[in-house]
Amino acid sequence: MATKKSLDDMRDEAYRRQDNLASDIDELVDRVNPKNAARRWKNEVLGSVKGFSDAGDGKTSATLPAIAGGVIGVVLLGAGVAAAIVLSGGDEDSEKKTEARKARAAKERARAAKS
């Protein structure tokens, strides 16, 4: 037969579950925060670059800033290209609308010329 829990035991269990849920939510919010994600990514990249430069391949730790700068430059360049593509995509709709307006105006002028 199952043991009967006291009210205090059930309340303690509910508080424990509530605390666990709150900490899980806090961890998820921390993970999806863009600043924290960028910081984690930066630390991972710098750690892997530092590990590469310390791998005994004859490169000194002075190459670390150059390698990190190159990696960051490539990432920023890619982000800039992606942003330019996204931003230029919105102009197509306005260009199509302008062309359609011009076509309608030309048709109206042609009709008026026939009259």
Order of alpha helices (4+ residues) and beta strands (2+ residues): alpha-alpha-alpha
